[in-house]
Amino acid sequence: MVFVLAAGITMLFLVPGWLSQPWMLIKLGFVIALLAYHFACQNKMKQMAEGIFKWSSTQLRIWNEVATIFYLR
């Protein structure tokens, strides 16, 4: 993940004109959303490892299924 982010940032420094393109802004929005999802999942896993279960299994299942639907689009 770190390598891919570094490569993407390098690409934008090499071709800064892409930041004015609507497709790049949409893509960056998806990248930011995916990073937020990644860190939210990491936080949930850390809580569960510590024995803290704030969400039920049904809520976790819904969380997983909604993310899967977004991946398919």
mmJSON file of the N, C-alpha and C atoms, coordinates in Angstrom:
{"data_MODEL":{"atom_site":{
"group_PDB":["ATOM","ATOM","ATOM","ATOM","ATOM","ATOM","ATOM","ATOM","ATOM","ATOM","ATOM","ATOM","ATOM","ATOM","ATOM","ATOM","ATOM","ATOM","ATOM","ATOM","ATOM","ATOM","ATOM","ATOM","ATOM","ATOM","ATOM","ATOM","ATOM","ATOM","ATOM","ATOM","ATOM","ATOM","ATOM","ATOM","ATOM","ATOM","ATOM","ATOM","ATOM","ATOM","ATOM","ATOM","ATOM","ATOM","ATOM","ATOM","ATOM","ATOM","ATOM","ATOM","ATOM","ATOM","ATOM","ATOM","ATOM","ATOM","ATOM","ATOM","ATOM","ATOM","ATOM","ATOM","ATOM","ATOM","ATOM","ATOM","ATOM","ATOM","ATOM","ATOM","ATOM","ATOM","ATOM","ATOM","ATOM","ATOM","ATOM","ATOM","ATOM","ATOM","ATOM","ATOM","ATOM","ATOM","ATOM","ATOM","ATOM","ATOM","ATOM","ATOM","ATOM","ATOM","ATOM","ATOM","ATOM","ATOM","ATOM","ATOM","ATOM","ATOM","ATOM","ATOM","ATOM","ATOM","ATOM","ATOM","ATOM","ATOM","ATOM","ATOM","ATOM","ATOM","ATOM","ATOM","ATOM","ATOM","ATOM","ATOM","ATOM","ATOM","ATOM","ATOM","ATOM","ATOM","ATOM","ATOM","ATOM","ATOM","ATOM","ATOM","ATOM","ATOM","ATOM","ATOM","ATOM","ATOM","ATOM","ATOM","ATOM","ATOM","ATOM","ATOM","ATOM","ATOM","ATOM","ATOM","ATOM","ATOM","ATOM","ATOM","ATOM","ATOM","ATOM","ATOM","ATOM","ATOM","ATOM","ATOM","ATOM","ATOM","ATOM","ATOM","ATOM","ATOM","ATOM","ATOM","ATOM","ATOM","ATOM","ATOM","ATOM","ATOM","ATOM","ATOM","ATOM","ATOM","ATOM","ATOM","ATOM","ATOM","ATOM","ATOM","ATOM","ATOM","ATOM","ATOM","ATOM","ATOM","ATOM","ATOM","ATOM","ATOM","ATOM","ATOM","ATOM","ATOM","ATOM","ATOM","ATOM","ATOM","ATOM","ATOM","ATOM","ATOM","ATOM","ATOM","ATOM","ATOM","ATOM","ATOM","ATOM","ATOM","ATOM","ATOM","ATOM","ATOM","ATOM"],
"id":[1,2,3,4,5,6,7,8,9,10,11,12,13,14,15,16,17,18,19,20,21,22,23,24,25,26,27,28,29,30,31,32,33,34,35,36,37,38,39,40,41,42,43,44,45,46,47,48,49,50,51,52,53,54,55,56,57,58,59,60,61,62,63,64,65,66,67,68,69,70,71,72,73,74,75,76,77,78,79,80,81,82,83,84,85,86,87,88,89,90,91,92,93,94,95,96,97,98,99,100,101,102,103,104,105,106,107,108,109,110,111,112,113,114,115,116,117,118,119,120,121,122,123,124,125,126,127,128,129,130,131,132,133,134,135,136,137,138,139,140,141,142,143,144,145,146,147,148,149,150,151,152,153,154,155,156,157,158,159,160,161,162,163,164,165,166,167,168,169,170,171,172,173,174,175,176,177,178,179,180,181,182,183,184,185,186,187,188,189,190,191,192,193,194,195,196,197,198,199,200,201,202,203,204,205,206,207,208,209,210,211,212,213,214,215,216,217,218,219],
"type_symbol":["N","C","C","N","C","C","N","C","C","N","C","C","N","C","C","N","C","C","N","C","C","N","C","C","N","C","C","N","C","C","N","C","C","N","C","C","N","C","C","N","C","C","N","C","C","N","C","C","N","C","C","N","C","C","N","C","C","N","C","C","N","C","C","N","C","C","N","C","C","N","C","C","N","C","C","N","C","C","N","C","C","N","C","C","N","C","C","N","C","C","N","C","C","N","C","C","N","C","C","N","C","C","N","C","C","N","C","C","N","C","C","N","C","C","N","C","C","N","C","C","N","C","C","N","C","C","N","C","C","N","C","C","N","C","C","N","C","C","N","C","C","N","C","C","N","C","C","N","C","C","N","C","C","N","C","C","N","C","C","N","C","C","N","C","C","N","C","C","N","C","C","N","C","C","N","C","C","N","C","C","N","C","C","N","C","C","N","C","C","N","C","C","N","C","C","N","C","C","N","C","C","N","C","C","N","C","C","N","C","C","N","C","C","N","C","C","N","C","C"],
"label_atom_id":["N","CA","C","N","CA","C","N","CA","C","N","CA","C","N","CA","C","N","CA","C","N","CA","C","N","CA","C","N","CA","C","N","CA","C","N","CA","C","N","CA","C","N","CA","C","N","CA","C","N","CA","C","N","CA","C","N","CA","C","N","CA","C","N","CA","C","N","CA","C","N","CA","C","N","CA","C","N","CA","C","N","CA","C","N","CA","C","N","CA","C","N","CA","C","N","CA","C","N","CA","C","N","CA","C","N","CA","C","N","CA","C","N","CA","C","N","CA","C","N","CA","C","N","CA","C","N","CA","C","N","CA","C","N","CA","C","N","CA","C","N","CA","C","N","CA","C","N","CA","C","N","CA","C","N","CA","C","N","CA","C","N","CA","C","N","CA","C","N","CA","C","N","CA","C","N","CA","C","N","CA","C","N","CA","C","N","CA","C","N","CA","C","N","CA","C","N","CA","C","N","CA","C","N","CA","C","N","CA","C","N","CA","C","N","CA","C","N","CA","C","N","CA","C","N","CA","C","N","CA","C","N","CA","C","N","CA","C","N","CA","C","N","CA","C","N","CA","C","N","CA","C","N","CA","C"],
"label_alt_id":[null,null,null,null,null,null,null,null,null,null,null,null,null,null,null,null,null,null,null,null,null,null,null,null,null,null,null,null,null,null,null,null,null,null,null,null,null,null,null,null,null,null,null,null,null,null,null,null,null,null,null,null,null,null,null,null,null,null,null,null,null,null,null,null,null,null,null,null,null,null,null,null,null,null,null,null,null,null,null,null,null,null,null,null,null,null,null,null,null,null,null,null,null,null,null,null,null,null,null,null,null,null,null,null,null,null,null,null,null,null,null,null,null,null,null,null,null,null,null,null,null,null,null,null,null,null,null,null,null,null,null,null,null,null,null,null,null,null,null,null,null,null,null,null,null,null,null,null,null,null,null,null,null,null,null,null,null,null,null,null,null,null,null,null,null,null,null,null,null,null,null,null,null,null,null,null,null,null,null,null,null,null,null,null,null,null,null,null,null,null,null,null,null,null,null,null,null,null,null,null,null,null,null,null,null,null,null,null,null,null,null,null,null,null,null,null,null,null,null],
"label_comp_id":["MET","MET","MET","VAL","VAL","VAL","PHE","PHE","PHE","VAL","VAL","VAL","LEU","LEU","LEU","ALA","ALA","ALA","ALA","ALA","ALA","GLY","GLY","GLY","ILE","ILE","ILE","THR","THR","THR","MET","MET","MET","LEU","LEU","LEU","PHE","PHE","PHE","LEU","LEU","LEU","VAL","VAL","VAL","PRO","PRO","PRO","GLY","GLY","GLY","TRP","TRP","TRP","LEU","LEU","LEU","SER","SER","SER","GLN","GLN","GLN","PRO","PRO","PRO","TRP","TRP","TRP","MET","MET","MET","LEU","LEU","LEU","ILE","ILE","ILE","LYS","LYS","LYS","LEU","LEU","LEU","GLY","GLY","GLY","PHE","PHE","PHE","VAL","VAL","VAL","ILE","ILE","ILE","ALA","ALA","ALA","LEU","LEU","LEU","LEU","LEU","LEU","ALA","ALA","ALA","TYR","TYR","TYR","HIS","HIS","HIS","PHE","PHE","PHE","ALA","ALA","ALA","CYS","CYS","CYS","GLN","GLN","GLN","ASN","ASN","ASN","LYS","LYS","LYS","MET","MET","MET","LYS","LYS","LYS","GLN","GLN","GLN","MET","MET","MET","ALA","ALA","ALA","GLU","GLU","GLU","GLY","GLY","GLY","ILE","ILE","ILE","PHE","PHE","PHE","LYS","LYS","LYS","TRP","TRP","TRP","SER","SER","SER","SER","SER","SER","THR","THR","THR","GLN","GLN","GLN","LEU","LEU","LEU","ARG","ARG","ARG","ILE","ILE","ILE","TRP","TRP","TRP","ASN","ASN","ASN","GLU","GLU","GLU","VAL","VAL","VAL","ALA","ALA","ALA","THR","THR","THR","ILE","ILE","ILE","PHE","PHE","PHE","TYR","TYR","TYR","LEU","LEU","LEU","ARG","ARG","ARG"],
"label_asym_id":["A","A","A","A","A","A","A","A","A","A","A","A","A","A","A","A","A","A","A","A","A","A","A","A","A","A","A","A","A","A","A","A","A","A","A","A","A","A","A","A","A","A","A","A","A","A","A","A","A","A","A","A","A","A","A","A","A","A","A","A","A","A","A","A","A","A","A","A","A","A","A","A","A","A","A","A","A","A","A","A","A","A","A","A","A","A","A","A","A","A","A","A","A","A","A","A","A","A","A","A","A","A","A","A","A","A","A","A","A","A","A","A","A","A","A","A","A","A","A","A","A","A","A","A","A","A","A","A","A","A","A","A","A","A","A","A","A","A","A","A","A","A","A","A","A","A","A","A","A","A","A","A","A","A","A","A","A","A","A","A","A","A","A","A","A","A","A","A","A","A","A","A","A","A","A","A","A","A","A","A","A","A","A","A","A","A","A","A","A","A","A","A","A","A","A","A","A","A","A","A","A","A","A","A","A","A","A","A","A","A","A","A","A","A","A","A","A","A","A"],
"label_entity_id":["1","1","1","1","1","1","1","1","1","1","1","1","1","1","1","1","1","1","1","1","1","1","1","1","1","1","1","1","1","1","1","1","1","1","1","1","1","1","1","1","1","1","1","1","1","1","1","1","1","1","1","1","1","1","1","1","1","1","1","1","1","1","1","1","1","1","1","1","1","1","1","1","1","1","1","1","1","1","1","1","1","1","1","1","1","1","1","1","1","1","1","1","1","1","1","1","1","1","1","1","1","1","1","1","1","1","1","1","1","1","1","1","1","1","1","1","1","1","1","1","1","1","1","1","1","1","1","1","1","1","1","1","1","1","1","1","1","1","1","1","1","1","1","1","1","1","1","1","1","1","1","1","1","1","1","1","1","1","1","1","1","1","1","1","1","1","1","1","1","1","1","1","1","1","1","1","1","1","1","1","1","1","1","1","1","1","1","1","1","1","1","1","1","1","1","1","1","1","1","1","1","1","1","1","1","1","1","1","1","1","1","1","1","1","1","1","1","1","1"],
"label_seq_id":[1,1,1,2,2,2,3,3,3,4,4,4,5,5,5,6,6,6,7,7,7,8,8,8,9,9,9,10,10,10,11,11,11,12,12,12,13,13,13,14,14,14,15,15,15,16,16,16,17,17,17,18,18,18,19,19,19,20,20,20,21,21,21,22,22,22,23,23,23,24,24,24,25,25,25,26,26,26,27,27,27,28,28,28,29,29,29,30,30,30,31,31,31,32,32,32,33,33,33,34,34,34,35,35,35,36,36,36,37,37,37,38,38,38,39,39,39,40,40,40,41,41,41,42,42,42,43,43,43,44,44,44,45,45,45,46,46,46,47,47,47,48,48,48,49,49,49,50,50,50,51,51,51,52,52,52,53,53,53,54,54,54,55,55,55,56,56,56,57,57,57,58,58,58,59,59,59,60,60,60,61,61,61,62,62,62,63,63,63,64,64,64,65,65,65,66,66,66,67,67,67,68,68,68,69,69,69,70,70,70,71,71,71,72,72,72,73,73,73],
"pdbx_PDB_ins_code":[null,null,null,null,null,null,null,null,null,null,null,null,null,null,null,null,null,null,null,null,null,null,null,null,null,null,null,null,null,null,null,null,null,null,null,null,null,null,null,null,null,null,null,null,null,null,null,null,null,null,null,null,null,null,null,null,null,null,null,null,null,null,null,null,null,null,null,null,null,null,null,null,null,null,null,null,null,null,null,null,null,null,null,null,null,null,null,null,null,null,null,null,null,null,null,null,null,null,null,null,null,null,null,null,null,null,null,null,null,null,null,null,null,null,null,null,null,null,null,null,null,null,null,null,null,null,null,null,null,null,null,null,null,null,null,null,null,null,null,null,null,null,null,null,null,null,null,null,null,null,null,null,null,null,null,null,null,null,null,null,null,null,null,null,null,null,null,null,null,null,null,null,null,null,null,null,null,null,null,null,null,null,null,null,null,null,null,null,null,null,null,null,null,null,null,null,null,null,null,null,null,null,null,null,null,null,null,null,null,null,null,null,null,null,null,null,null,null,null],
"Cartn_x":[0.823,0.0,0.879,1.914,2.797,3.506,3.951,4.627,3.689,2.469,1.499,1.166,0.99,0.725,1.901,3.121,4.31,4.405,4.099,4.136,3.078,1.893,0.834,1.178,1.759,2.166,3.273,4.214,5.291,4.723,3.739,3.106,2.455,1.811,1.161,2.175,3.337,4.387,4.963,5.045,5.589,4.613,3.316,2.287,1.223,1.526,0.575,-0.708,-0.711,-1.911,-3.065,-2.773,-3.842,-4.743,-4.236,-5.064,-6.223,-6.145,-7.25,-8.284,-8.021,-8.94,-9.993,-11.266,-12.315,-12.122,-11.656,-11.496,-10.455,-9.407,-8.379,-8.924,-9.746,-10.337,-11.277,-12.025,-12.901,-12.058,-10.999,-10.114,-9.485,-9.021,-8.427,-9.457,-10.697,-11.766,-11.949,-11.912,-12.023,-10.816,-9.65,-8.44,-8.544,-8.999,-9.157,-10.208,-11.303,-12.335,-11.796,-10.99,-10.419,-9.437,-8.66,-7.751,-8.535,-9.613,-10.442,-11.032,-11.503,-12.056,-10.978,-9.782,-8.673,-8.361,-8.248,-7.91,-9.061,-10.301,-11.452,-11.439,-11.145,-11.063,-9.906,-8.787,-7.631,-7.984,-8.735,-9.157,-10.077,-11.015,-11.913,-11.125,-10.133,-9.336,-8.532,-8.019,-7.26,-8.17,-9.386,-10.333,-10.671,-10.908,-11.253,-10.094,-8.869,-7.697,-7.573,-8.048,-8.012,-9.243,-10.148,-11.343,-12.481,-12.408,-13.471,-14.347,-15.61,-16.525,-17.68,-17.545,-18.573,-19.675,-19.345,-20.324,-20.726,-21.975,-22.447,-21.958,-22.118,-21.699,-22.53,-23.783,-24.636,-24.149,-23.774,-23.261,-21.953,-21.096,-19.834,-20.088,-21.065,-21.411,-21.936,-22.761,-23.283,-22.138,-21.222,-20.036,-19.264,-19.085,-18.345,-19.097,-20.388,-21.169,-21.278,-21.43,-21.51,-20.19,-19.074,-17.773,-17.641,-18.129,-18.068,-18.87,-20.035,-20.857,-20.11,-19.417,-18.661,-17.489,-16.883,-15.782,-16.279,-17.507,-18.035,-18.415,-18.604,-19.024,-17.865],
"Cartn_y":[-1.177,0.0,1.257,1.23,2.394,2.616,1.533,1.64,2.21,1.733,2.198,3.677,4.077,5.494,6.369,5.905,6.67,6.776,5.699,5.725,6.682,6.684,7.588,9.051,9.335,10.714,11.152,10.248,10.553,10.831,10.026,10.219,11.6,12.02,13.329,14.466,14.261,15.282,15.361,14.217,14.209,14.788,14.559,15.063,15.798,17.01,17.712,18.148,18.167,18.542,17.586,16.365,15.391,15.791,16.625,17.048,17.935,18.495,19.319,18.497,17.209,16.329,15.769,15.784,15.267,13.793,12.968,11.542,11.327,12.158,11.997,12.38,13.421,13.819,12.735,12.109,11.003,9.834,9.528,8.427,8.705,9.93,10.281,10.189,10.524,10.368,8.911,8.013,6.589,6.082,6.584,6.192,6.619,7.833,8.315,7.497,7.162,6.332,4.946,4.375,3.057,3.101,4.168,4.312,4.439,5.214,5.356,4.004,3.236,1.907,0.994,1.046,0.221,0.509,1.793,2.149,1.878,1.992,1.639,0.142,-0.675,-2.127,-2.472,-1.784,-2.013,-1.669,-0.6,-0.217,-1.283,-1.79,-2.851,-4.096,-4.465,-5.652,-5.455,-4.259,-3.96,-4.054,-3.504,-3.583,-5.037,-5.839,-7.239,-8.01,-7.693,-8.356,-8.024,-6.844,-6.429,-6.903,-7.598,-8.117,-7.121,-6.064,-5.05,-5.316,-5.672,-5.969,-4.98,-3.874,-2.84,-3.147,-3.913,-4.227,-5.696,-5.976,-7.361,-8.041,-9.348,-10.068,-9.652,-9.31,-8.851,-7.52,-6.609,-5.316,-5.495,-6.366,-6.609,-7.251,-8.132,-8.768,-7.727,-6.817,-5.745,-4.852,-4.506,-3.693,-4.353,-5.654,-6.396,-6.428,-6.657,-6.77,-5.442,-4.349,-3.028,-2.73,-3.042,-2.829,-3.687,-4.907,-5.791,-5.222,-4.662,-4.047,-2.892,-2.081,-0.966,-1.463,-2.569,-3.124,-3.616,-4.084,-4.614,-3.52,-2.327,-1.235,-0.622],
"Cartn_z":[0.0,0.0,0.0,0.818,0.902,-0.437,-1.056,-2.353,-3.415,-3.445,-4.446,-4.222,-2.956,-2.677,-3.088,-2.797,-3.188,-4.709,-5.404,-6.866,-7.418,-6.829,-7.275,-7.039,-5.882,-5.592,-6.548,-6.815,-7.766,-9.148,-9.56,-10.86,-10.95,-9.87,-9.883,-9.892,-9.287,-9.368,-10.78,-11.458,-12.819,-13.836,-13.62,-14.538,-13.72,-13.235,-12.368,-13.074,-14.384,-15.132,-14.92,-14.512,-14.274,-13.113,-12.208,-11.074,-11.501,-12.698,-13.186,-13.961,-14.149,-14.872,-13.911,-14.308,-13.416,-13.042,-13.976,-13.68,-12.594,-12.549,-11.526,-10.153,-10.108,-8.824,-8.297,-9.197,-8.793,-8.294,-9.014,-8.618,-7.256,-7.032,-5.743,-4.619,-4.928,-3.937,-3.536,-4.525,-4.227,-3.441,-3.764,-3.037,-1.58,-1.342,0.032,0.778,0.1,0.724,1.061,0.178,0.426,1.59,1.682,2.824,4.13,4.107,5.309,5.713,4.74,5.021,5.597,5.025,5.5,6.971,7.31,8.679,9.646,9.173,10.016,10.316,9.307,9.52,10.452,10.271,11.144,12.592,12.79,14.131,14.731,13.935,14.416,14.812,13.999,14.308,15.596,15.799,17.011,18.235,18.125,19.234,19.559,18.525,18.756,19.375,18.98,19.566,21.055,21.452,22.853,23.624,22.936,23.591,23.672,22.885,22.862,21.634,21.883,20.784,20.822,20.084,20.064,19.054,18.019,16.98,17.09,16.765,16.746,15.466,15.419,14.214,13.007,13.225,12.127,11.576,12.468,12.013,11.243,11.714,11.006,9.645,9.574,8.301,7.307,7.775,6.904,6.437,7.347,7.011,5.878,5.964,4.941,3.614,3.666,2.433,1.703,2.423,1.783,1.074,1.709,1.07,-0.187,-0.139,-1.308,-2.464,-2.168,-3.226,-3.886,-3.08,-3.651,-4.502,-4.12,-4.915,-6.27,-6.324,-7.582,-8.561,-8.096,-8.986,-9.626],
"occupancy":[1.0,1.0,1.0,1.0,1.0,1.0,1.0,1.0,1.0,1.0,1.0,1.0,1.0,1.0,1.0,1.0,1.0,1.0,1.0,1.0,1.0,1.0,1.0,1.0,1.0,1.0,1.0,1.0,1.0,1.0,1.0,1.0,1.0,1.0,1.0,1.0,1.0,1.0,1.0,1.0,1.0,1.0,1.0,1.0,1.0,1.0,1.0,1.0,1.0,1.0,1.0,1.0,1.0,1.0,1.0,1.0,1.0,1.0,1.0,1.0,1.0,1.0,1.0,1.0,1.0,1.0,1.0,1.0,1.0,1.0,1.0,1.0,1.0,1.0,1.0,1.0,1.0,1.0,1.0,1.0,1.0,1.0,1.0,1.0,1.0,1.0,1.0,1.0,1.0,1.0,1.0,1.0,1.0,1.0,1.0,1.0,1.0,1.0,1.0,1.0,1.0,1.0,1.0,1.0,1.0,1.0,1.0,1.0,1.0,1.0,1.0,1.0,1.0,1.0,1.0,1.0,1.0,1.0,1.0,1.0,1.0,1.0,1.0,1.0,1.0,1.0,1.0,1.0,1.0,1.0,1.0,1.0,1.0,1.0,1.0,1.0,1.0,1.0,1.0,1.0,1.0,1.0,1.0,1.0,1.0,1.0,1.0,1.0,1.0,1.0,1.0,1.0,1.0,1.0,1.0,1.0,1.0,1.0,1.0,1.0,1.0,1.0,1.0,1.0,1.0,1.0,1.0,1.0,1.0,1.0,1.0,1.0,1.0,1.0,1.0,1.0,1.0,1.0,1.0,1.0,1.0,1.0,1.0,1.0,1.0,1.0,1.0,1.0,1.0,1.0,1.0,1.0,1.0,1.0,1.0,1.0,1.0,1.0,1.0,1.0,1.0,1.0,1.0,1.0,1.0,1.0,1.0,1.0,1.0,1.0,1.0,1.0,1.0,1.0,1.0,1.0,1.0,1.0,1.0],
"B_iso_or_equiv":[0.0,0.0,0.0,0.0,0.0,0.0,0.0,0.0,0.0,0.0,0.0,0.0,0.0,0.0,0.0,0.0,0.0,0.0,0.0,0.0,0.0,0.0,0.0,0.0,0.0,0.0,0.0,0.0,0.0,0.0,0.0,0.0,0.0,0.0,0.0,0.0,0.0,0.0,0.0,0.0,0.0,0.0,0.0,0.0,0.0,0.0,0.0,0.0,0.0,0.0,0.0,0.0,0.0,0.0,0.0,0.0,0.0,0.0,0.0,0.0,0.0,0.0,0.0,0.0,0.0,0.0,0.0,0.0,0.0,0.0,0.0,0.0,0.0,0.0,0.0,0.0,0.0,0.0,0.0,0.0,0.0,0.0,0.0,0.0,0.0,0.0,0.0,0.0,0.0,0.0,0.0,0.0,0.0,0.0,0.0,0.0,0.0,0.0,0.0,0.0,0.0,0.0,0.0,0.0,0.0,0.0,0.0,0.0,0.0,0.0,0.0,0.0,0.0,0.0,0.0,0.0,0.0,0.0,0.0,0.0,0.0,0.0,0.0,0.0,0.0,0.0,0.0,0.0,0.0,0.0,0.0,0.0,0.0,0.0,0.0,0.0,0.0,0.0,0.0,0.0,0.0,0.0,0.0,0.0,0.0,0.0,0.0,0.0,0.0,0.0,0.0,0.0,0.0,0.0,0.0,0.0,0.0,0.0,0.0,0.0,0.0,0.0,0.0,0.0,0.0,0.0,0.0,0.0,0.0,0.0,0.0,0.0,0.0,0.0,0.0,0.0,0.0,0.0,0.0,0.0,0.0,0.0,0.0,0.0,0.0,0.0,0.0,0.0,0.0,0.0,0.0,0.0,0.0,0.0,0.0,0.0,0.0,0.0,0.0,0.0,0.0,0.0,0.0,0.0,0.0,0.0,0.0,0.0,0.0,0.0,0.0,0.0,0.0,0.0,0.0,0.0,0.0,0.0,0.0],
"pdbx_formal_charge":[null,null,null,null,null,null,null,null,null,null,null,null,null,null,null,null,null,null,null,null,null,null,null,null,null,null,null,null,null,null,null,null,null,null,null,null,null,null,null,null,null,null,null,null,null,null,null,null,null,null,null,null,null,null,null,null,null,null,null,null,null,null,null,null,null,null,null,null,null,null,null,null,null,null,null,null,null,null,null,null,null,null,null,null,null,null,null,null,null,null,null,null,null,null,null,null,null,null,null,null,null,null,null,null,null,null,null,null,null,null,null,null,null,null,null,null,null,null,null,null,null,null,null,null,null,null,null,null,null,null,null,null,null,null,null,null,null,null,null,null,null,null,null,null,null,null,null,null,null,null,null,null,null,null,null,null,null,null,null,null,null,null,null,null,null,null,null,null,null,null,null,null,null,null,null,null,null,null,null,null,null,null,null,null,null,null,null,null,null,null,null,null,null,null,null,null,null,null,null,null,null,null,null,null,null,null,null,null,null,null,null,null,null,null,null,null,null,null,null],
"auth_seq_id":[1,1,1,2,2,2,3,3,3,4,4,4,5,5,5,6,6,6,7,7,7,8,8,8,9,9,9,10,10,10,11,11,11,12,12,12,13,13,13,14,14,14,15,15,15,16,16,16,17,17,17,18,18,18,19,19,19,20,20,20,21,21,21,22,22,22,23,23,23,24,24,24,25,25,25,26,26,26,27,27,27,28,28,28,29,29,29,30,30,30,31,31,31,32,32,32,33,33,33,34,34,34,35,35,35,36,36,36,37,37,37,38,38,38,39,39,39,40,40,40,41,41,41,42,42,42,43,43,43,44,44,44,45,45,45,46,46,46,47,47,47,48,48,48,49,49,49,50,50,50,51,51,51,52,52,52,53,53,53,54,54,54,55,55,55,56,56,56,57,57,57,58,58,58,59,59,59,60,60,60,61,61,61,62,62,62,63,63,63,64,64,64,65,65,65,66,66,66,67,67,67,68,68,68,69,69,69,70,70,70,71,71,71,72,72,72,73,73,73],
"auth_comp_id":["MET","MET","MET","VAL","VAL","VAL","PHE","PHE","PHE","VAL","VAL","VAL","LEU","LEU","LEU","ALA","ALA","ALA","ALA","ALA","ALA","GLY","GLY","GLY","ILE","ILE","ILE","THR","THR","THR","MET","MET","MET","LEU","LEU","LEU","PHE","PHE","PHE","LEU","LEU","LEU","VAL","VAL","VAL","PRO","PRO","PRO","GLY","GLY","GLY","TRP","TRP","TRP","LEU","LEU","LEU","SER","SER","SER","GLN","GLN","GLN","PRO","PRO","PRO","TRP","TRP","TRP","MET","MET","MET","LEU","LEU","LEU","ILE","ILE","ILE","LYS","LYS","LYS","LEU","LEU","LEU","GLY","GLY","GLY","PHE","PHE","PHE","VAL","VAL","VAL","ILE","ILE","ILE","ALA","ALA","ALA","LEU","LEU","LEU","LEU","LEU","LEU","ALA","ALA","ALA","TYR","TYR","TYR","HIS","HIS","HIS","PHE","PHE","PHE","ALA","ALA","ALA","CYS","CYS","CYS","GLN","GLN","GLN","ASN","ASN","ASN","LYS","LYS","LYS","MET","MET","MET","LYS","LYS","LYS","GLN","GLN","GLN","MET","MET","MET","ALA","ALA","ALA","GLU","GLU","GLU","GLY","GLY","GLY","ILE","ILE","ILE","PHE","PHE","PHE","LYS","LYS","LYS","TRP","TRP","TRP","SER","SER","SER","SER","SER","SER","THR","THR","THR","GLN","GLN","GLN","LEU","LEU","LEU","ARG","ARG","ARG","ILE","ILE","ILE","TRP","TRP","TRP","ASN","ASN","ASN","GLU","GLU","GLU","VAL","VAL","VAL","ALA","ALA","ALA","THR","THR","THR","ILE","ILE","ILE","PHE","PHE","PHE","TYR","TYR","TYR","LEU","LEU","LEU","ARG","ARG","ARG"],
"auth_asym_id":["A","A","A","A","A","A","A","A","A","A","A","A","A","A","A","A","A","A","A","A","A","A","A","A","A","A","A","A","A","A","A","A","A","A","A","A","A","A","A","A","A","A","A","A","A","A","A","A","A","A","A","A","A","A","A","A","A","A","A","A","A","A","A","A","A","A","A","A","A","A","A","A","A","A","A","A","A","A","A","A","A","A","A","A","A","A","A","A","A","A","A","A","A","A","A","A","A","A","A","A","A","A","A","A","A","A","A","A","A","A","A","A","A","A","A","A","A","A","A","A","A","A","A","A","A","A","A","A","A","A","A","A","A","A","A","A","A","A","A","A","A","A","A","A","A","A","A","A","A","A","A","A","A","A","A","A","A","A","A","A","A","A","A","A","A","A","A","A","A","A","A","A","A","A","A","A","A","A","A","A","A","A","A","A","A","A","A","A","A","A","A","A","A","A","A","A","A","A","A","A","A","A","A","A","A","A","A","A","A","A","A","A","A","A","A","A","A","A","A"],
"auth_atom_id":["N","CA","C","N","CA","C","N","CA","C","N","CA","C","N","CA","C","N","CA","C","N","CA","C","N","CA","C","N","CA","C","N","CA","C","N","CA","C","N","CA","C","N","CA","C","N","CA","C","N","CA","C","N","CA","C","N","CA","C","N","CA","C","N","CA","C","N","CA","C","N","CA","C","N","CA","C","N","CA","C","N","CA","C","N","CA","C","N","CA","C","N","CA","C","N","CA","C","N","CA","C","N","CA","C","N","CA","C","N","CA","C","N","CA","C","N","CA","C","N","CA","C","N","CA","C","N","CA","C","N","CA","C","N","CA","C","N","CA","C","N","CA","C","N","CA","C","N","CA","C","N","CA","C","N","CA","C","N","CA","C","N","CA","C","N","CA","C","N","CA","C","N","CA","C","N","CA","C","N","CA","C","N","CA","C","N","CA","C","N","CA","C","N","CA","C","N","CA","C","N","CA","C","N","CA","C","N","CA","C","N","CA","C","N","CA","C","N","CA","C","N","CA","C","N","CA","C","N","CA","C","N","CA","C","N","CA","C","N","CA","C","N","CA","C","N","CA","C","N","CA","C","N","CA","C"],
"pdbx_PDB_model_num":[1,1,1,1,1,1,1,1,1,1,1,1,1,1,1,1,1,1,1,1,1,1,1,1,1,1,1,1,1,1,1,1,1,1,1,1,1,1,1,1,1,1,1,1,1,1,1,1,1,1,1,1,1,1,1,1,1,1,1,1,1,1,1,1,1,1,1,1,1,1,1,1,1,1,1,1,1,1,1,1,1,1,1,1,1,1,1,1,1,1,1,1,1,1,1,1,1,1,1,1,1,1,1,1,1,1,1,1,1,1,1,1,1,1,1,1,1,1,1,1,1,1,1,1,1,1,1,1,1,1,1,1,1,1,1,1,1,1,1,1,1,1,1,1,1,1,1,1,1,1,1,1,1,1,1,1,1,1,1,1,1,1,1,1,1,1,1,1,1,1,1,1,1,1,1,1,1,1,1,1,1,1,1,1,1,1,1,1,1,1,1,1,1,1,1,1,1,1,1,1,1,1,1,1,1,1,1,1,1,1,1,1,1,1,1,1,1,1,1]
}}}
